[in-house]
Amino acid sequence: MSKISQILSILSFIISASMLGGAYFGYKYVTSPQLKNRVMNEILGNVQQMIPKMLDNQIRRINTFINKSAWKLN
């Protein structure tokens, strides 16, 4: 019976140590400058793709508004 409790104790230590190590390296990865740079580059890339579409839509809306206003004035 003591042999089983020793094995379970060792397994418990291994599991706890691996979780602690995983949490440490996960924290280091999440707070690293490389991850920050990669996320910022991806966000900026997505925003740069969205801006021309948004500007085109706004220009169309403004032109439509101006054209409708011009017709109402005449």
Phi and psi restraints in degrees (range 20) as a CNS / XPLOR table:
assign (resid 1 and name C) (resid 2 and name N)
       (resid 2 and name CA) (resid 2 and name C) 1.0 -68.1 20.0 2
assign (resid 2 and name N) (resid 2 and name CA)
       (resid 2 and name C) (resid 3 and name N) 1.0 -30.6 20.0 2
assign (resid 2 and name C) (resid 3 and name N)
       (resid 3 and name CA) (resid 3 and name C) 1.0 -63.6 20.0 2
assign (resid 3 and name N) (resid 3 and name CA)
       (resid 3 and name C) (resid 4 and name N) 1.0 -41.8 20.0 2
assign (resid 3 and name C) (resid 4 and name N)
       (resid 4 and name CA) (resid 4 and name C) 1.0 -65.6 20.0 2
assign (resid 4 and name N) (resid 4 and name CA)
       (resid 4 and name C) (resid 5 and name N) 1.0 -43.2 20.0 2
assign (resid 4 and name C) (resid 5 and name N)
       (resid 5 and name CA) (resid 5 and name C) 1.0 -66.4 20.0 2
assign (resid 5 and name N) (resid 5 and name CA)
       (resid 5 and name C) (resid 6 and name N) 1.0 -33.7 20.0 2
assign (resid 5 and name C) (resid 6 and name N)
       (resid 6 and name CA) (resid 6 and name C) 1.0 -66.7 20.0 2
assign (resid 6 and name N) (resid 6 and name CA)
       (resid 6 and name C) (resid 7 and name N) 1.0 -42.0 20.0 2
assign (resid 6 and name C) (resid 7 and name N)
       (resid 7 and name CA) (resid 7 and name C) 1.0 -64.4 20.0 2
assign (resid 7 and name N) (resid 7 and name CA)
       (resid 7 and name C) (resid 8 and name N) 1.0 -44.2 20.0 2
assign (resid 7 and name C) (resid 8 and name N)
       (resid 8 and name CA) (resid 8 and name C) 1.0 -64.7 20.0 2
assign (resid 8 and name N) (resid 8 and name CA)
       (resid 8 and name C) (resid 9 and name N) 1.0 -36.3 20.0 2
assign (resid 8 and name C) (resid 9 and name N)
       (resid 9 and name CA) (resid 9 and name C) 1.0 -64.1 20.0 2
assign (resid 9 and name N) (resid 9 and name CA)
       (resid 9 and name C) (resid 10 and name N) 1.0 -43.9 20.0 2
assign (resid 9 and name C) (resid 10 and name N)
       (resid 10 and name CA) (resid 10 and name C) 1.0 -64.9 20.0 2
assign (resid 10 and name N) (resid 10 and name CA)
       (resid 10 and name C) (resid 11 and name N) 1.0 -43.5 20.0 2
assign (resid 10 and name C) (resid 11 and name N)
       (resid 11 and name CA) (resid 11 and name C) 1.0 -62.9 20.0 2
assign (resid 11 and name N) (resid 11 and name CA)
       (resid 11 and name C) (resid 12 and name N) 1.0 -40.0 20.0 2
assign (resid 11 and name C) (resid 12 and name N)
       (resid 12 and name CA) (resid 12 and name C) 1.0 -62.6 20.0 2
assign (resid 12 and name N) (resid 12 and name CA)
       (resid 12 and name C) (resid 13 and name N) 1.0 -42.5 20.0 2
assign (resid 12 and name C) (resid 13 and name N)
       (resid 13 and name CA) (resid 13 and name C) 1.0 -63.7 20.0 2
assign (resid 13 and name N) (resid 13 and name CA)
       (resid 13 and name C) (resid 14 and name N) 1.0 -43.3 20.0 2
assign (resid 13 and name C) (resid 14 and name N)
       (resid 14 and name CA) (resid 14 and name C) 1.0 -62.8 20.0 2
assign (resid 14 and name N) (resid 14 and name CA)
       (resid 14 and name C) (resid 15 and name N) 1.0 -44.1 20.0 2
assign (resid 14 and name C) (resid 15 and name N)
       (resid 15 and name CA) (resid 15 and name C) 1.0 -64.5 20.0 2
assign (resid 15 and name N) (resid 15 and name CA)
       (resid 15 and name C) (resid 16 and name N) 1.0 -44.6 20.0 2
assign (resid 15 and name C) (resid 16 and name N)
       (resid 16 and name CA) (resid 16 and name C) 1.0 -63.7 20.0 2
assign (resid 16 and name N) (resid 16 and name CA)
       (resid 16 and name C) (resid 17 and name N) 1.0 -42.9 20.0 2
assign (resid 16 and name C) (resid 17 and name N)
       (resid 17 and name CA) (resid 17 and name C) 1.0 -65.1 20.0 2
assign (resid 17 and name N) (resid 17 and name CA)
       (resid 17 and name C) (resid 18 and name N) 1.0 -40.6 20.0 2
assign (resid 17 and name C) (resid 18 and name N)
       (resid 18 and name CA) (resid 18 and name C) 1.0 -68.1 20.0 2
assign (resid 18 and name N) (resid 18 and name CA)
       (resid 18 and name C) (resid 19 and name N) 1.0 -36.7 20.0 2
assign (resid 18 and name C) (resid 19 and name N)
       (resid 19 and name CA) (resid 19 and name C) 1.0 -66.5 20.0 2
assign (resid 19 and name N) (resid 19 and name CA)
       (resid 19 and name C) (resid 20 and name N) 1.0 -41.0 20.0 2
assign (resid 19 and name C) (resid 20 and name N)
       (resid 20 and name CA) (resid 20 and name C) 1.0 -64.3 20.0 2
assign (resid 20 and name N) (resid 20 and name CA)
       (resid 20 and name C) (resid 21 and name N) 1.0 -44.2 20.0 2
assign (resid 20 and name C) (resid 21 and name N)
       (resid 21 and name CA) (resid 21 and name C) 1.0 -64.1 20.0 2
assign (resid 21 and name N) (resid 21 and name CA)
       (resid 21 and name C) (resid 22 and name N) 1.0 -41.8 20.0 2
assign (resid 21 and name C) (resid 22 and name N)
       (resid 22 and name CA) (resid 22 and name C) 1.0 -63.0 20.0 2
assign (resid 22 and name N) (resid 22 and name CA)
       (resid 22 and name C) (resid 23 and name N) 1.0 -41.4 20.0 2
assign (resid 22 and name C) (resid 23 and name N)
       (resid 23 and name CA) (resid 23 and name C) 1.0 -65.1 20.0 2
assign (resid 23 and name N) (resid 23 and name CA)
       (resid 23 and name C) (resid 24 and name N) 1.0 -40.5 20.0 2
assign (resid 23 and name C) (resid 24 and name N)
       (resid 24 and name CA) (resid 24 and name C) 1.0 -62.8 20.0 2
assign (resid 24 and name N) (resid 24 and name CA)
       (resid 24 and name C) (resid 25 and name N) 1.0 -50.4 20.0 2
assign (resid 24 and name C) (resid 25 and name N)
       (resid 25 and name CA) (resid 25 and name C) 1.0 -69.2 20.0 2
assign (resid 25 and name N) (resid 25 and name CA)
       (resid 25 and name C) (resid 26 and name N) 1.0 -32.2 20.0 2
assign (resid 25 and name C) (resid 26 and name N)
       (resid 26 and name CA) (resid 26 and name C) 1.0 -63.7 20.0 2
assign (resid 26 and name N) (resid 26 and name CA)
       (resid 26 and name C) (resid 27 and name N) 1.0 -43.3 20.0 2
assign (resid 26 and name C) (resid 27 and name N)
       (resid 27 and name CA) (resid 27 and name C) 1.0 -63.1 20.0 2
assign (resid 27 and name N) (resid 27 and name CA)
       (resid 27 and name C) (resid 28 and name N) 1.0 -44.2 20.0 2
assign (resid 27 and name C) (resid 28 and name N)
       (resid 28 and name CA) (resid 28 and name C) 1.0 -61.4 20.0 2
assign (resid 28 and name N) (resid 28 and name CA)
       (resid 28 and name C) (resid 29 and name N) 1.0 -37.9 20.0 2
assign (resid 28 and name C) (resid 29 and name N)
       (resid 29 and name CA) (resid 29 and name C) 1.0 -68.7 20.0 2
assign (resid 29 and name N) (resid 29 and name CA)
       (resid 29 and name C) (resid 30 and name N) 1.0 -44.8 20.0 2
assign (resid 29 and name C) (resid 30 and name N)
       (resid 30 and name CA) (resid 30 and name C) 1.0 -67.3 20.0 2
assign (resid 30 and name N) (resid 30 and name CA)
       (resid 30 and name C) (resid 31 and name N) 1.0 -33.1 20.0 2
assign (resid 30 and name C) (resid 31 and name N)
       (resid 31 and name CA) (resid 31 and name C) 1.0 -94.4 20.0 2
assign (resid 31 and name N) (resid 31 and name CA)
       (resid 31 and name C) (resid 32 and name N) 1.0 8.4 20.0 2
assign (resid 31 and name C) (resid 32 and name N)
       (resid 32 and name CA) (resid 32 and name C) 1.0 -77.9 20.0 2
assign (resid 32 and name N) (resid 32 and name CA)
       (resid 32 and name C) (resid 33 and name N) 1.0 148.3 20.0 2
assign (resid 32 and name C) (resid 33 and name N)
       (resid 33 and name CA) (resid 33 and name C) 1.0 -64.6 20.0 2
assign (resid 33 and name N) (resid 33 and name CA)
       (resid 33 and name C) (resid 34 and name N) 1.0 -28.9 20.0 2
assign (resid 33 and name C) (resid 34 and name N)
       (resid 34 and name CA) (resid 34 and name C) 1.0 -64.6 20.0 2
assign (resid 34 and name N) (resid 34 and name CA)
       (resid 34 and name C) (resid 35 and name N) 1.0 -42.8 20.0 2
assign (resid 34 and name C) (resid 35 and name N)
       (resid 35 and name CA) (resid 35 and name C) 1.0 -65.7 20.0 2
assign (resid 35 and name N) (resid 35 and name CA)
       (resid 35 and name C) (resid 36 and name N) 1.0 -41.5 20.0 2
assign (resid 35 and name C) (resid 36 and name N)
       (resid 36 and name CA) (resid 36 and name C) 1.0 -60.0 20.0 2
assign (resid 36 and name N) (resid 36 and name CA)
       (resid 36 and name C) (resid 37 and name N) 1.0 -45.1 20.0 2
assign (resid 36 and name C) (resid 37 and name N)
       (resid 37 and name CA) (resid 37 and name C) 1.0 -64.7 20.0 2
assign (resid 37 and name N) (resid 37 and name CA)
       (resid 37 and name C) (resid 38 and name N) 1.0 -40.8 20.0 2
assign (resid 37 and name C) (resid 38 and name N)
       (resid 38 and name CA) (resid 38 and name C) 1.0 -65.3 20.0 2
assign (resid 38 and name N) (resid 38 and name CA)
       (resid 38 and name C) (resid 39 and name N) 1.0 -42.9 20.0 2
assign (resid 38 and name C) (resid 39 and name N)
       (resid 39 and name CA) (resid 39 and name C) 1.0 -66.1 20.0 2
assign (resid 39 and name N) (resid 39 and name CA)
       (resid 39 and name C) (resid 40 and name N) 1.0 -43.5 20.0 2
assign (resid 39 and name C) (resid 40 and name N)
       (resid 40 and name CA) (resid 40 and name C) 1.0 -62.0 20.0 2
assign (resid 40 and name N) (resid 40 and name CA)
       (resid 40 and name C) (resid 41 and name N) 1.0 -41.6 20.0 2
assign (resid 40 and name C) (resid 41 and name N)
       (resid 41 and name CA) (resid 41 and name C) 1.0 -63.5 20.0 2
assign (resid 41 and name N) (resid 41 and name CA)
       (resid 41 and name C) (resid 42 and name N) 1.0 -39.9 20.0 2
assign (resid 41 and name C) (resid 42 and name N)
       (resid 42 and name CA) (resid 42 and name C) 1.0 -67.9 20.0 2
assign (resid 42 and name N) (resid 42 and name CA)
       (resid 42 and name C) (resid 43 and name N) 1.0 -42.2 20.0 2
assign (resid 42 and name C) (resid 43 and name N)
       (resid 43 and name CA) (resid 43 and name C) 1.0 -64.1 20.0 2
assign (resid 43 and name N) (resid 43 and name CA)
       (resid 43 and name C) (resid 44 and name N) 1.0 -46.4 20.0 2
assign (resid 43 and name C) (resid 44 and name N)
       (resid 44 and name CA) (resid 44 and name C) 1.0 -63.4 20.0 2
assign (resid 44 and name N) (resid 44 and name CA)
       (resid 44 and name C) (resid 45 and name N) 1.0 -36.4 20.0 2
assign (resid 44 and name C) (resid 45 and name N)
       (resid 45 and name CA) (resid 45 and name C) 1.0 -63.2 20.0 2
assign (resid 45 and name N) (resid 45 and name CA)
       (resid 45 and name C) (resid 46 and name N) 1.0 -42.5 20.0 2
assign (resid 45 and name C) (resid 46 and name N)
       (resid 46 and name CA) (resid 46 and name C) 1.0 -66.4 20.0 2
assign (resid 46 and name N) (resid 46 and name CA)
       (resid 46 and name C) (resid 47 and name N) 1.0 -40.2 20.0 2
assign (resid 46 and name C) (resid 47 and name N)
       (resid 47 and name CA) (resid 47 and name C) 1.0 -66.2 20.0 2
assign (resid 47 and name N) (resid 47 and name CA)
       (resid 47 and name C) (resid 48 and name N) 1.0 -40.0 20.0 2
assign (resid 47 and name C) (resid 48 and name N)
       (resid 48 and name CA) (resid 48 and name C) 1.0 -63.9 20.0 2
assign (resid 48 and name N) (resid 48 and name CA)
       (resid 48 and name C) (resid 49 and name N) 1.0 -32.2 20.0 2
assign (resid 48 and name C) (resid 49 and name N)
       (resid 49 and name CA) (resid 49 and name C) 1.0 -73.6 20.0 2
assign (resid 49 and name N) (resid 49 and name CA)
       (resid 49 and name C) (resid 50 and name N) 1.0 -31.4 20.0 2
assign (resid 49 and name C) (resid 50 and name N)
       (resid 50 and name CA) (resid 50 and name C) 1.0 -79.6 20.0 2
assign (resid 50 and name N) (resid 50 and name CA)
       (resid 50 and name C) (resid 51 and name N) 1.0 -31.2 20.0 2
assign (resid 50 and name C) (resid 51 and name N)
       (resid 51 and name CA) (resid 51 and name C) 1.0 -60.3 20.0 2
assign (resid 51 and name N) (resid 51 and name CA)
       (resid 51 and name C) (resid 52 and name N) 1.0 -47.9 20.0 2
assign (resid 51 and name C) (resid 52 and name N)
       (resid 52 and name CA) (resid 52 and name C) 1.0 -60.0 20.0 2
assign (resid 52 and name N) (resid 52 and name CA)
       (resid 52 and name C) (resid 53 and name N) 1.0 -38.6 20.0 2
assign (resid 52 and name C) (resid 53 and name N)
       (resid 53 and name CA) (resid 53 and name C) 1.0 -64.7 20.0 2
assign (resid 53 and name N) (resid 53 and name CA)
       (resid 53 and name C) (resid 54 and name N) 1.0 -42.4 20.0 2
assign (resid 53 and name C) (resid 54 and name N)
       (resid 54 and name CA) (resid 54 and name C) 1.0 -66.0 20.0 2
assign (resid 54 and name N) (resid 54 and name CA)
       (resid 54 and name C) (resid 55 and name N) 1.0 -40.7 20.0 2
assign (resid 54 and name C) (resid 55 and name N)
       (resid 55 and name CA) (resid 55 and name C) 1.0 -65.5 20.0 2
assign (resid 55 and name N) (resid 55 and name CA)
       (resid 55 and name C) (resid 56 and name N) 1.0 -41.8 20.0 2
assign (resid 55 and name C) (resid 56 and name N)
       (resid 56 and name CA) (resid 56 and name C) 1.0 -60.3 20.0 2
assign (resid 56 and name N) (resid 56 and name CA)
       (resid 56 and name C) (resid 57 and name N) 1.0 -43.8 20.0 2
assign (resid 56 and name C) (resid 57 and name N)
       (resid 57 and name CA) (resid 57 and name C) 1.0 -63.4 20.0 2
assign (resid 57 and name N) (resid 57 and name CA)
       (resid 57 and name C) (resid 58 and name N) 1.0 -42.5 20.0 2
assign (resid 57 and name C) (resid 58 and name N)
       (resid 58 and name CA) (resid 58 and name C) 1.0 -67.5 20.0 2
assign (resid 58 and name N) (resid 58 and name CA)
       (resid 58 and name C) (resid 59 and name N) 1.0 -39.5 20.0 2
assign (resid 58 and name C) (resid 59 and name N)
       (resid 59 and name CA) (resid 59 and name C) 1.0 -63.8 20.0 2
assign (resid 59 and name N) (resid 59 and name CA)
       (resid 59 and name C) (resid 60 and name N) 1.0 -41.4 20.0 2
assign (resid 59 and name C) (resid 60 and name N)
       (resid 60 and name CA) (resid 60 and name C) 1.0 -62.5 20.0 2
assign (resid 60 and name N) (resid 60 and name CA)
       (resid 60 and name C) (resid 61 and name N) 1.0 -42.2 20.0 2
assign (resid 60 and name C) (resid 61 and name N)
       (resid 61 and name CA) (resid 61 and name C) 1.0 -64.5 20.0 2
assign (resid 61 and name N) (resid 61 and name CA)
       (resid 61 and name C) (resid 62 and name N) 1.0 -40.9 20.0 2
assign (resid 61 and name C) (resid 62 and name N)
       (resid 62 and name CA) (resid 62 and name C) 1.0 -66.6 20.0 2
assign (resid 62 and name N) (resid 62 and name CA)
       (resid 62 and name C) (resid 63 and name N) 1.0 -43.7 20.0 2
assign (resid 62 and name C) (resid 63 and name N)
       (resid 63 and name CA) (resid 63 and name C) 1.0 -62.4 20.0 2
assign (resid 63 and name N) (resid 63 and name CA)
       (resid 63 and name C) (resid 64 and name N) 1.0 -41.2 20.0 2
assign (resid 63 and name C) (resid 64 and name N)
       (resid 64 and name CA) (resid 64 and name C) 1.0 -63.0 20.0 2
assign (resid 64 and name N) (resid 64 and name CA)
       (resid 64 and name C) (resid 65 and name N) 1.0 -44.0 20.0 2
assign (resid 64 and name C) (resid 65 and name N)
       (resid 65 and name CA) (resid 65 and name C) 1.0 -62.1 20.0 2
assign (resid 65 and name N) (resid 65 and name CA)
       (resid 65 and name C) (resid 66 and name N) 1.0 -43.9 20.0 2
assign (resid 65 and name C) (resid 66 and name N)
       (resid 66 and name CA) (resid 66 and name C) 1.0 -64.3 20.0 2
assign (resid 66 and name N) (resid 66 and name CA)
       (resid 66 and name C) (resid 67 and name N) 1.0 -44.1 20.0 2
assign (resid 66 and name C) (resid 67 and name N)
       (resid 67 and name CA) (resid 67 and name C) 1.0 -63.8 20.0 2
assign (resid 67 and name N) (resid 67 and name CA)
       (resid 67 and name C) (resid 68 and name N) 1.0 -41.3 20.0 2
assign (resid 67 and name C) (resid 68 and name N)
       (resid 68 and name CA) (resid 68 and name C) 1.0 -67.2 20.0 2
assign (resid 68 and name N) (resid 68 and name CA)
       (resid 68 and name C) (resid 69 and name N) 1.0 -38.2 20.0 2
assign (resid 68 and name C) (resid 69 and name N)
       (resid 69 and name CA) (resid 69 and name C) 1.0 -67.1 20.0 2
assign (resid 69 and name N) (resid 69 and name CA)
       (resid 69 and name C) (resid 70 and name N) 1.0 -38.1 20.0 2
assign (resid 69 and name C) (resid 70 and name N)
       (resid 70 and name CA) (resid 70 and name C) 1.0 -64.5 20.0 2
assign (resid 70 and name N) (resid 70 and name CA)
       (resid 70 and name C) (resid 71 and name N) 1.0 -39.6 20.0 2
assign (resid 70 and name C) (resid 71 and name N)
       (resid 71 and name CA) (resid 71 and name C) 1.0 -67.4 20.0 2
assign (resid 71 and name N) (resid 71 and name CA)
       (resid 71 and name C) (resid 72 and name N) 1.0 -35.5 20.0 2
assign (resid 71 and name C) (resid 72 and name N)
       (resid 72 and name CA) (resid 72 and name C) 1.0 -70.9 20.0 2
assign (resid 72 and name N) (resid 72 and name CA)
       (resid 72 and name C) (resid 73 and name N) 1.0 -30.8 20.0 2
assign (resid 72 and name C) (resid 73 and name N)
       (resid 73 and name CA) (resid 73 and name C) 1.0 -75.0 20.0 2
assign (resid 73 and name N) (resid 73 and name CA)
       (resid 73 and name C) (resid 74 and name N) 1.0 -26.9 20.0 2
